[in-house]
């Protein structure tokens, strides 16, 4: 995103998540930051419910915190994302989506998403 305004965030979320097959995305949980003031627009555009974490309650979003830890393996804290190439960000995304997770029975997020898409398409 070019900036952290609510409109830029809404556009990025809707553009990125709007490509998912129907029925996969049901809810989005957000932080209480000003960039999420557009949650109603996102909810309407994607036909999902939005929820918010309690302030300063990082344990409510353990998966996100773990993902940030994994991203920090490649991008140290304090490095602006504007200094990271698009190809490196795409590589990190691919790496994260193909990394086995204990919470998924040691499957990868990519594998689980493919299973869900197959299941939805076959019903």
N, C-alpha and C positions, 0 to 999 in steps of 0.2 A: 504494500500500500504506500502511496506517496505521503500520506500523513495519517494521523490518528484521530481524525474528526469522525463524528458519528455518521456522516454521509458516506465518507470513504469506506468506513468499516462496513456499513450496511451493503454497499455496492459489492465489496469484495466477498462478503459472506454469501450473499444471494447468488453472485456469479459462480462462485466455487461450488457451493452446496446444491445449487439449483440444477446441476447436471446429474445428480444422483437419481437412480430409478425411483419412481413413486413407491411409498410404503416403507422405505428404509429409514428415512429421517423422521423422527417423531418429536424429539425435544432438543433444545439447545440450552446449556447452562452457561451463564456468563458471570464475569466479575462485575463489581459495582462501579467500574470506571466510567468516565464521561463519554468514552468512545462507544459505550453500549446504550446510550440514551435512545437509540433508534430501535430498540428491541421489538417494539410493536410492529414497525415496518417489516423487519426481518421475519417475524412470526407470520404476518399476513402474506408476504410474498412467497414464503416456503411452506405455508400451511402447517406450522408446527407450534408447539407451546414453548415458551421461554421461561427459564428459572434463573435465580440468582443465588450465588454463594453468600454466606454471611461474611461480613468484613473481617479480615485477619483470621480466617479459618481455613488455612491451607489444607488441612486434613479432609475437608469436604470435596476436594478436587485432587485426590491422590494421583490419578492417571495423568492429569495435566502437569503436576509437579514432576512426575517421573519423566514425562516427555521433555520438559524443559531441561532436566538433568542430562538426558541423552543428547539433546541438541547442543548443550554446552561442551560436549566432547569435541565438537567440530567448530563451534563459534564461541569463543570465550565471553564471559559476562563483560559488558561495557563496550563491546564492538558493535557499532551501529550496523543494522542490516543493510543500509545503503552502501556499506563498504564490502558486502558479500555479493559475489556474482550470482546471477540468476541460475546459471548452470550448477553452481555449488549448492544453492538452496534446493534445486530440483533433485540433486543427488542425495542430499540429506533426507528429503521427503521419501524417496525410494528406499533408502536404507531403513528408515523408521518403519515403513509399511511392510518391509520384508524381514523384520527382526522378530523372532519367536517370543511370545509373551506367556508367562506362567498363567496369568488370568484367562488366557484363551486356550488353555490345555496345550501349551507350547506350539500352537499354530501361529501363523503370522496374521496381522490385521488384514493384509491383502487376501490371504486364503479365506478368512472368515467372511470378508465382504463378498468374495466370489460365491461362497456357499449360500449366503443370504440372497444374493441376486438370483442364483439358480433356483432356490426354493420359491422365491416370489414369482418368478417367471413360469414355474411349472404348476402353479396353483391357479 
